[in-house]
């Protein structure tokens, strides 16, 4: 639905609301990146400045999404965010940056793409720094899950992105991956070694995903009802398209509606 459906008629003009918790996490990430950019320019923020910046960022993000929340809820979200932000800057990577241990490092924009094999790949790391002959690619995850297949694919996609970035090596073996994610009450570092074989597999899977996205987009232009529904209801739980896809129905009800609609079209 994300890649294939673009018209407001099918969506019925509905929008998916982002939770205030997710907006807090976005504000936290944006504030950390802003603080890193300041540090890269030689300006080190105090904790007071960081707290003020986080408060302002959260207000802006809530305003951009036209969300209003009660003052106690706002302050509680800030409390969670400040706690995580302080602990993140005590992690080894951030302490190393603050103390100037890494002379070659940059903070990157996750919205920047690199052209890879005919498509634009959005898989930039958040931070890249060099230790001897290895370039370390760091991804920040404000609400991490246990590392799974898709998480590993996203991690290796960073290498593919970096290999096509000017100023970075074009050889996979010269990179090392670190994901720093908040999980079970602490920032946890998950390191991944890199080989050309693993990156090649990631590229093949990404190319397959892109082909599937294009196939969905093409199919939906002619037959929106041909777009497959989820196999299990649990898949819908975290899907941002659930309000526009299921509306007030269950997955099974939607499948029955789909079958009836296709049967009528076939007549």
C-alpha positions as CSV (number, residue, x, y, z in Angstrom):
1,X,0.0,0.0,0.0
2,X,2.9,2.4,0.8
3,X,4.5,2.0,-2.7
4,X,1.4,1.3,-4.8
5,X,-1.4,3.5,-3.6
6,X,-1.1,7.2,-4.0
7,X,-4.6,8.6,-4.6
8,X,-6.8,10.1,-1.9
9,X,-9.9,8.5,-3.3
10,X,-8.8,5.0,-2.4
11,X,-7.4,6.1,1.0
12,X,-10.6,7.9,1.7
13,X,-8.7,11.0,2.8
14,X,-7.6,9.2,6.0
15,X,-4.3,9.6,7.7
16,X,-2.5,7.4,10.2
17,X,-1.8,9.1,13.5
18,X,1.7,8.8,14.9
19,X,1.7,8.1,18.7
20,X,3.1,10.7,21.0
21,X,5.7,8.2,22.2
22,X,7.0,7.8,18.6
23,X,7.0,11.6,18.2
24,X,9.1,11.8,21.4
25,X,11.6,9.3,20.0
26,X,11.8,11.3,16.8
27,X,12.5,14.4,18.8
28,X,15.2,12.6,20.8
29,X,16.9,11.4,17.6
30,X,16.8,14.8,16.0
31,X,18.2,16.5,19.1
32,X,21.1,14.0,19.3
33,X,21.9,14.5,15.7
34,X,21.8,18.3,16.1
35,X,24.2,17.9,19.1
36,X,26.5,15.7,17.1
37,X,26.6,18.3,14.3
38,X,27.5,21.0,16.8
39,X,30.2,18.8,18.2
40,X,31.6,18.2,14.7
41,X,31.8,22.0,14.3
42,X,33.7,22.3,17.6
43,X,30.8,23.3,19.9
44,X,30.1,21.1,22.9
45,X,26.7,21.5,24.4
46,X,26.1,21.5,28.2
47,X,23.3,19.2,29.6
48,X,21.2,22.3,30.1
49,X,21.5,23.4,26.5
50,X,20.6,19.8,25.4
51,X,17.5,19.7,27.6
52,X,16.3,23.1,26.3
53,X,16.9,21.9,22.7
54,X,15.0,18.7,23.3
55,X,12.1,20.5,24.9
56,X,11.8,22.8,21.9
57,X,12.2,20.0,19.4
58,X,9.4,18.0,21.0
59,X,7.1,21.1,20.9
60,X,7.9,21.6,17.2
61,X,7.3,17.9,16.3
62,X,4.0,17.9,18.1
63,X,3.0,21.1,16.4
64,X,4.0,19.7,13.0
65,X,1.7,16.7,13.6
66,X,-1.1,18.9,15.0
67,X,-1.0,17.0,18.3
68,X,-1.8,18.5,21.6
69,X,-1.2,16.7,24.9
70,X,-1.7,17.5,28.5
71,X,1.2,19.1,30.4
72,X,1.9,16.1,32.7
73,X,2.1,13.8,29.7
74,X,4.5,16.3,27.9
75,X,6.8,16.5,30.9
76,X,6.7,12.7,31.3
77,X,7.8,12.2,27.7
78,X,10.6,14.8,28.3
79,X,11.7,12.9,31.4
80,X,12.0,9.6,29.4
81,X,13.8,11.4,26.5
82,X,16.3,13.2,28.7
83,X,17.2,10.1,30.6
84,X,17.9,8.2,27.4
85,X,19.9,11.1,25.9
86,X,22.1,11.4,29.0
87,X,22.9,7.7,29.0
88,X,23.6,7.7,25.2
89,X,26.3,10.4,25.6
90,X,27.9,8.2,28.2
91,X,28.3,5.3,25.8
92,X,31.7,4.4,24.5
93,X,31.2,5.7,21.0
94,X,29.9,9.1,22.1
95,X,32.6,9.4,24.8
96,X,35.2,8.8,22.2
97,X,33.7,11.5,20.0
98,X,33.5,14.0,22.9
99,X,37.1,13.3,24.0
100,X,38.4,13.7,20.5
101,X,39.6,10.1,20.1
102,X,38.3,9.8,16.6
103,X,40.0,12.4,14.4
104,X,38.1,11.3,11.3
105,X,34.4,11.2,11.8
106,X,31.1,12.6,10.4
107,X,27.4,12.7,11.3
108,X,25.3,11.9,8.2
109,X,21.8,12.6,7.1
110,X,19.6,9.5,7.0
111,X,17.5,11.2,4.3
112,X,20.3,11.3,1.8
113,X,20.4,8.5,-0.8
114,X,23.1,6.9,-3.0
115,X,22.5,5.5,-6.4
116,X,23.0,1.8,-6.4
117,X,22.3,-0.4,-9.4
118,X,19.6,1.8,-10.9
119,X,17.7,2.7,-7.7
120,X,18.1,5.2,-4.9
121,X,19.1,3.5,-1.7
122,X,18.3,5.3,1.6
123,X,20.5,3.5,4.1
124,X,22.9,6.0,5.5
125,X,24.5,5.4,8.8
126,X,24.0,8.0,11.5
127,X,27.7,8.3,12.4
128,X,30.9,7.1,10.6
129,X,34.3,7.2,12.1
130,X,37.7,5.7,11.4
131,X,39.9,3.6,13.6
132,X,43.1,2.6,11.9
133,X,42.1,1.1,8.5
134,X,38.5,0.3,9.5
135,X,35.5,2.7,9.0
136,X,32.9,2.1,11.6
137,X,29.3,2.7,10.6
138,X,27.0,3.4,13.5
139,X,23.2,3.3,13.4
140,X,21.1,4.7,16.3
141,X,17.9,3.0,17.1
142,X,15.8,4.9,19.7
143,X,13.6,1.9,20.4
144,X,15.5,-1.3,19.4
145,X,14.2,-4.8,18.9
146,X,16.2,-8.0,19.1
147,X,18.4,-8.3,16.0
148,X,16.6,-10.3,13.4
149,X,16.9,-10.9,9.7
150,X,15.5,-7.6,8.5
151,X,17.6,-5.7,11.1
152,X,20.7,-7.4,9.8
153,X,19.7,-6.6,6.2
154,X,19.3,-2.9,7.1
155,X,22.7,-3.0,8.8
156,X,24.5,-4.4,5.8
157,X,22.6,-2.0,3.5
158,X,24.6,0.7,5.3
159,X,27.7,-0.8,3.9
160,X,26.3,-0.9,0.4
161,X,25.3,2.8,0.8
162,X,28.7,3.7,2.1
163,X,30.6,1.9,-0.7
164,X,28.9,4.3,-3.1
165,X,29.6,7.4,-1.0
166,X,32.4,9.8,-2.1
167,X,35.2,9.9,0.5
168,X,34.5,6.4,1.8
169,X,36.1,3.1,0.7
170,X,34.5,1.0,-2.1
171,X,35.6,-2.3,-0.5
172,X,33.2,-4.0,2.0
173,X,36.0,-5.5,4.1
174,X,37.1,-2.0,5.2
175,X,33.9,-1.4,7.2
176,X,32.6,-2.5,10.6
177,X,29.0,-2.1,11.8
178,X,27.7,-1.0,15.2
179,X,24.1,-0.6,16.0
180,X,23.3,1.3,19.2
181,X,19.8,0.7,20.3
182,X,17.7,1.2,23.5
183,X,16.5,-2.1,24.6
184,X,15.4,-3.3,28.1
185,X,16.3,-0.1,29.9
186,X,19.8,0.5,28.5
187,X,21.7,1.4,25.3
188,X,23.0,-1.9,23.9
189,X,25.7,-2.1,21.2
190,X,25.4,-4.8,18.6
191,X,28.6,-5.1,16.5
192,X,28.6,-6.9,13.1
193,X,31.7,-7.9,11.1
194,X,31.4,-7.2,7.4
195,X,32.4,-9.3,4.4
196,X,31.9,-8.9,0.7
197,X,29.7,-12.0,0.6
198,X,27.3,-10.7,3.2
199,X,27.0,-7.3,1.4
200,X,26.4,-9.1,-1.9
201,X,23.5,-11.1,-0.3
202,X,22.1,-7.8,1.1
203,X,22.2,-6.2,-2.3
204,X,20.4,-9.2,-3.9
205,X,17.7,-9.1,-1.3
206,X,17.3,-5.3,-1.7
207,X,17.0,-5.6,-5.5
208,X,14.4,-8.3,-5.0
209,X,12.4,-6.0,-2.6
210,X,12.6,-3.1,-5.1
211,X,11.3,-5.4,-7.9
212,X,8.4,-6.5,-5.6
213,X,7.6,-2.9,-4.8
214,X,7.5,-2.0,-8.5
215,X,5.3,-5.1,-9.2
216,X,2.9,-4.0,-6.5
217,X,2.8,-0.4,-7.8
218,X,2.1,-1.6,-11.4
219,X,-0.5,-4.1,-10.3
220,X,-2.4,-1.6,-8.2
221,X,-2.7,0.8,-11.1
222,X,-4.9,-1.7,-12.8
223,X,-6.5,-3.8,-10.0
224,X,-6.3,-2.4,-6.4
225,X,-8.0,-5.5,-5.1
226,X,-5.1,-7.6,-6.3
227,X,-2.9,-6.3,-3.6
228,X,-2.3,-9.2,-1.1
229,X,-3.5,-8.9,2.5
230,X,-1.5,-10.1,5.5
231,X,-1.3,-13.8,6.3
232,X,-1.9,-13.2,10.0
233,X,-3.7,-10.6,12.1
234,X,-0.5,-10.1,14.2
235,X,1.1,-8.5,11.1
236,X,-1.5,-5.8,11.2
237,X,-0.8,-4.8,14.8
238,X,2.2,-2.7,14.0
239,X,1.3,-1.8,10.4
240,X,0.8,1.9,9.9
241,X,-1.6,1.3,7.1
242,X,-4.0,-0.6,9.3
243,X,-6.6,2.3,9.7
244,X,-6.9,2.8,6.0
245,X,-6.7,-0.9,5.1
246,X,-8.9,-2.7,7.6
247,X,-10.9,0.4,8.7
248,X,-13.3,-1.1,11.3
249,X,-13.0,-4.7,10.0
250,X,-10.9,-7.6,11.1
251,X,-8.4,-9.2,8.7
252,X,-10.7,-12.2,8.1
253,X,-13.7,-9.9,7.4
254,X,-11.6,-7.9,4.9
255,X,-10.4,-11.1,3.2
256,X,-14.1,-12.2,2.7
257,X,-15.0,-8.8,1.4
258,X,-12.0,-9.0,-1.0
259,X,-13.1,-12.4,-2.3
260,X,-16.7,-11.2,-2.9
261,X,-15.5,-8.1,-4.7
262,X,-13.1,-10.1,-7.0
263,X,-15.9,-12.5,-7.7
264,X,-18.2,-9.7,-8.8
265,X,-15.5,-8.2,-11.0
266,X,-15.0,-11.6,-12.7
267,X,-18.7,-11.9,-13.6
